[in-house]
């Protein structure tokens, strides 16, 4: 399932939902809250909204929610905070992920993401 709209609903980033549980409810805020509980559900809605209205991943980098790159066996994935210790995990859909000369990912070139899972990976 992909999410993207335009100015009136202002969805700019293309978001694909790969997480099976989330893909069944992501279009209905009431169902998200029923499925994940009030606190986590509200955070999921907020984080997806932040991503939807961003043109690139760079635009969410410094927003509340601690959007950050992961390392180790999750390199190439990003996370943002939900209710502790849960995170929304996503990755760029386009591979390879563009990097600068220093080997850092170029957040401003990421315009399409896939939501992989909601998980406590700690």
C-alpha positions in Angstrom: 0.0 0.0 0.0 1.4 3.4 -0.9 0.5 6.8 0.5 1.0 10.0 -1.4 -1.4 12.9 -2.1 -1.0 16.5 -2.9 -1.4 20.1 -1.7 -4.8 20.0 -0.1 -3.9 16.9 1.8 -0.2 17.7 1.3 1.3 14.2 1.2 4.6 14.5 -0.6 6.8 11.6 0.4 5.8 8.2 -1.1 5.4 5.7 1.7 4.9 2.0 1.3 3.7 0.1 4.3 5.3 -3.4 4.4 4.4 -4.2 8.0 1.3 -6.5 7.7 -0.3 -5.4 10.9 0.1 -1.7 10.1 -0.9 -2.1 6.5 -4.4 -3.3 7.5 -5.1 -0.2 9.6 -2.9 2.7 8.5 -5.6 4.6 6.7 -7.9 4.7 9.7 -6.7 6.5 12.8 -9.4 4.9 15.0 -8.3 1.4 13.9 -4.6 2.3 14.5 -5.5 3.3 18.1 -7.6 0.1 18.6 -4.8 -2.1 17.3 -1.8 -0.5 19.0 -3.4 1.3 22.0 -3.9 5.0 22.6 -0.3 6.1 23.3 1.5 4.1 20.7 -1.3 4.5 18.2 -1.2 8.3 18.5 2.6 8.3 18.1 2.3 6.1 14.9 -0.3 8.5 13.5 2.0 11.5 14.3 5.2 9.9 12.8 3.4 8.8 9.6 2.0 12.3 9.3 5.5 13.8 9.7 6.8 11.6 7.0 3.9 12.1 4.6 4.2 15.9 4.5 7.9 15.9 4.1 9.3 16.1 0.6 12.5 14.3 1.5 13.8 12.5 4.6 16.0 15.5 5.3 12.8 17.5 6.3 12.1 15.2 9.3 15.7 14.9 10.5 15.4 17.5 13.2 11.7 17.1 14.1 10.6 15.7 17.4 10.6 11.9 17.2 14.3 11.4 17.0 14.5 10.3 13.3 17.9 8.6 12.9 19.9 6.2 10.9 20.5 2.7 12.3 23.8 1.0 12.4 25.2 -2.6 12.5 22.9 -5.2 11.1 20.3 -2.5 10.6 22.5 -0.2 8.5 20.4 1.2 5.7 17.4 1.5 7.9 16.0 4.5 9.8 14.0 4.7 13.0 11.9 7.2 14.9 10.6 7.0 18.4 7.1 5.8 19.4 6.4 5.0 23.0 9.5 3.7 24.7 11.1 1.3 23.8 9.1 1.0 20.5 10.3 2.4 17.2 8.9 2.8 13.7 11.4 1.3 11.3 11.7 2.3 7.7 14.1 2.3 4.8 14.5 4.0 1.4 12.7 2.1 -1.3 15.3 3.0 -3.9 18.5 1.1 -3.8 21.4 1.7 -3.6 20.9 4.5 -1.1 22.8 7.6 -2.3 25.9 8.5 -0.3 28.3 11.4 -0.3 32.1 11.1 -0.7 32.4 10.5 3.0 30.0 7.5 2.8 27.1 9.3 4.6 23.6 8.8 3.3 22.2 11.8 1.6 18.9 12.3 3.4 17.8 15.0 1.0 17.7 12.5 -1.9 15.4 10.0 -0.1 11.8 10.6 -1.3 10.3 7.1 -1.2 10.4 4.9 1.9 9.1 1.6 3.1 7.8 1.1 6.6 9.2 -2.2 7.6 8.0 -2.7 11.2 7.1 -1.4 14.6 9.5 -3.0 17.1 11.6 -2.9 20.3 15.0 -3.7 18.8 16.9 -3.0 22.0 
